[in-house]
């Protein structure tokens, strides 16, 4: 199925979870925020939140510094 990730089309398997997407993007273990169709997905729900065709996903990585 096709979803949009940070403005770019991306093909993923059906029933892909937010956690699987982060893994595919190489972001597992990083501090990130995930928004699907303008709704924030809590970190505790990444494994259970299934993506659907056409979902618009924004992934933002937290970067510290000073």
C-alpha positions, 0 to 999 in steps of 0.5 A, a space after each residue: 500500500 502507499 502512504 506519504 511519509 514526510 511529504 514523500 510517497 512510500 510503499 509499505 506492506 499492508 497492516 504496517 505499524 508505526 513501529 515497523 515504519 520507524 524500523 524501515 526508516 532506521 529510526 528504531 530507538 531514536 527519540 521521535 514523534 509520529 503524527 498520522 493524519 494530523 493526530 499524534 500517535 503516543 509512543 506507547 501505541 507505535 506497535 499497535 497503530 496500523 497504517 492505512 492506504 493514503 495515510 499522511 505520516 510525519 516523523 520528527 526526530 528530536 535533536 538535543 544541543 545547546 
